Amino acid sequence: MRVLLTNGHRNAGLSIMRHLGAMGHRLIAADTRALAFGLRSRYAEAFGWLPEPSAPEYADRLLALIRQVRPDVLMPLGGLVAVSERLEEFERETPVLAAAADAYESLQDKRKVYDLCEQLGIAYPRVLGTDPETLIACWPKANGDLPLAVIKPRKDKGAGRGLVFLHDREGLTELWQKLTEQHGQLVATEFIPGPVDAQYAVQLLFDRNSELVEFFVLRKLRQWPTDSGITVEATSSHELELVSQVLPLFRQLGWRGPVEVELKRDVRTGRVCVLEINPRFSGTVAFPLSAGVDLAGSMLEASLGRSTPRALRPYYAAGLHYWNPFPYCRSVFSDLCRMSRMTQGLRGLAMPLIQRPVGNPYVLSDPAALLGKVLWQAGDALRRGRAGPAHRFEH
């Protein structure tokens, strides 16, 4: 089967491409970025460049690419909003599994996600305001040395970008304005206390009838940057009550396709709160694929209208370990440089030898993609360095 994937040069796209390629499918990668020197995965027979998903011409360019290469299925791993807004046009060209535009809009906005949680009785962090004046009026009581509130972009920026942990109100109005200029509309919530391993990610896949066909639960063990960032170490879990907790939300939306829910257990109460929802495959999708959860193959089948609802019982191994080596090493090195976290750093050094983690997105069996990805990331880091340091705040 010939499959066109968007975001084919990101970690999730490369993982899915390798998985489907090993199954014998023919892959065409499309992305807004080309790998260095025109390199591409050995599983990709062609590459198509696309503009940024926010560009007005994105949907037209993707439709033109579909008409050019004539895939049997489109797997939109990126540009999902653009596809959903013109879903009927895309479906006339090729099978595609995607939700309606209003469903995507609801999940992209954290304020709307929290409103949905309120309606359905799903735990979430208490909203303190969507403007500085309301936040100041609802300012929480002191909580020891922990942050009192968290400011977040209402629309996800990825890797914790734009997150601010507030300990006091000094300069809040100016900070809010600066963040708004950088990240758009904001929402402030209470801070949910708990260590990194109190955080979970639930990865789900729904078919054309909004039936659950695949699921996977991971518990985070490390992230980078340490305060809020991407998952760099995790373990698989059978805490299926977390899946049950969020299913009503997706049934109400009539959701179709992949989605990831980020949750955190409050150490004070034990309740697990929905922090955010990402309406797409996670960057850690290589983990469930390595654990035997066929998110990619099932999405391909569901795109063609062939799927079987999944019973909510364990069907993958719990206790497996995942890692993303490059940011993992940065996290461990950071621990080793701090006396208070030296023990965690030493444990981190031993983990790959003891646990034999899976899900590494950088694989030697796909050397061109590995080299192209590493060179692209090095160039991107150099460009960012010339542009000045990225803004991360703790106020």
Rosetta blueprint (number, residue, H / E / L):
1 M L
2 R E
3 V E
4 L E
5 L E
6 T L
7 N L
8 G L
9 H L
10 R L
11 N H
12 A H
13 G H
14 L H
15 S H
16 I H
17 M H
18 R H
19 H H
20 L H
21 G H
22 A H
23 M L
24 G L
25 H L
26 R E
27 L E
28 I E
29 A E
30 A E
31 D E
32 T L
33 R L
34 A L
35 L L
36 A H
37 F H
38 G H
39 L L
40 R L
41 S L
42 R L
43 Y L
44 A E
45 E E
46 A E
47 F E
48 G E
49 W E
50 L L
51 P L
52 E L
53 P L
54 S L
55 A L
56 P L
57 E L
58 Y H
59 A H
60 D H
61 R H
62 L H
63 L H
64 A H
65 L H
66 I H
67 R H
68 Q H
69 V H
70 R L
71 P L
72 D L
73 V E
74 L E
75 M E
76 P L
77 L L
78 G L
79 G L
80 L H
81 V H
82 A H
83 V H
84 S H
85 E H
86 R L
87 L H
88 E H
89 E H
90 F H
91 E H
92 R H
93 E H
94 T L
95 P L
96 V E
97 L L
98 A L
99 A L
100 A L
101 A H
102 D H
103 A H
104 Y H
105 E H
106 S H
107 L H
108 Q H
109 D E
110 K H
111 R H
112 K H
113 V H
114 Y H
115 D H
116 L H
117 C H
118 E H
119 Q H
120 L H
121 G L
122 I L
123 A L
124 Y L
125 P L
126 R L
127 V E
128 L E
129 G E
130 T L
131 D L
132 P H
133 E H
134 T H
135 L H
136 I H
137 A H
138 C L
139 W L
140 P L
141 K L
142 A L
143 N L
144 G L
145 D L
146 L L
147 P L
148 L L
149 A E
150 V E
151 I E
152 K E
153 P E
154 R L
155 K E
156 D L
157 K L
158 G L
159 A L
160 G L
161 R L
162 G L
163 L L
164 V E
165 F E
166 L E
167 H L
168 D L
169 R L
170 E L
171 G L
172 L H
173 T H
174 E H
175 L H
176 W H
177 Q H
178 K H
179 L H
180 T H
181 E H
182 Q H
183 H H
184 G L
185 Q L
186 L E
187 V E
188 A E
189 T E
190 E E
191 F L
192 I L
193 P L
194 G L
195 P L
196 V H
197 D H
198 A H
199 Q E
200 Y E
201 A E
202 V E
203 Q E
204 L E
205 L E
206 F E
207 D L
208 R L
209 N L
210 S L
211 E L
212 L E
213 V E
214 E E
215 F E
216 F E
217 V E
218 L E
219 R E
220 K E
221 L E
222 R E
223 Q E
224 W E
225 P L
226 T L
227 D L
228 S L
229 G L
230 I E
231 T E
232 V E
233 E E
234 A E
235 T E
236 S E
237 S E
238 H L
239 E L
240 L L
241 E H
242 L H
243 V H
244 S H
245 Q H
246 V H
247 L H
248 P H
249 L H
250 F H
251 R H
252 Q H
253 L H
254 G L
255 W L
256 R L
257 G E
258 P E
259 V E
260 E E
261 V E
262 E E
263 L E
264 K E
265 R E
266 D L
267 V L
268 R L
269 T L
270 G L
271 R L
272 V E
273 C E
274 V E
275 L E
276 E E
277 I E
278 N E
279 P L
280 R L
281 F L
282 S L
283 G L
284 T L
285 V L
286 A H
287 F H
288 P H
289 L H
290 S H
291 A L
292 G L
293 V L
294 D L
295 L H
296 A H
297 G H
298 S H
299 M H
300 L H
301 E H
302 A H
303 S H
304 L L
305 G L
306 R L
307 S L
308 T L
309 P L
310 R L
311 A L
312 L L
313 R L
314 P L
315 Y L
316 Y L
317 A L
318 A L
319 G L
320 L L
321 H E
322 Y E
323 W E
324 N L
325 P H
326 F H
327 P H
328 Y H
329 C H
330 R H
331 S H
332 V H
333 F H
334 S H
335 D H
336 L H
337 C L
338 R L
339 M H
340 S H
341 R H
342 M H
343 T H
344 Q H
345 G H
346 L H
347 R H
348 G H
349 L H
350 A H
351 M H
352 P H
353 L H
354 I H
355 Q H
356 R L
357 P L
358 V E
359 G L
360 N L
361 P L
362 Y L
363 V L
364 L L
365 S L
366 D L
367 P H
368 A H
369 A H
370 L H
371 L H
372 G H
373 K H
374 V H
375 L H
376 W H
377 Q H
378 A H
379 G H
380 D H
381 A H
382 L H
383 R H
384 R H
385 G H
386 R H
387 A H
388 G L
389 P L
390 A L
391 H L
392 R L
393 F E
394 E E
395 H L
